[in-house]
Amino acid sequence: MVAFHQRNDPVRLLWRRLLIVGLFALALLASSGVWSAYKKESSSRALRMQAQGQLSELSQRESQLNADIAKLETNRGKEEALREQYELAAEGEGLIIIVDGRAEEAAPPAPSLSTWFRDMLIWW
């Protein structure tokens, strides 16, 4: 019977309830820390993906620039770049104009009100 009274002692019950509330508060605090770590991880993952995209773009640009440099190291590449940039022609070259087939004949003008009256009143 003494054990029963000790178990139901109001002071002991108060301390147990305070301990449960304290543990609950500690669990909430820990879960908020976990949540903030999750948000930081997700934002860092997004930044990492963005940085990897930029890295791939830069590596493609680097390979293109290396190809352009290799092309410009040859005489033909230099000549092509000069012709493209300054629109130069070599000695003896002429201008060639390419025309796309025959030009279609112009359609007759649309009839106007004055031509309609003239056609209708031809006998006048």
Residue pairs with C-beta under 8 A, 6 or more apart in sequence:
6 12
71 77
71 80
72 78
72 81
82 88
83 89
89 95
111 119
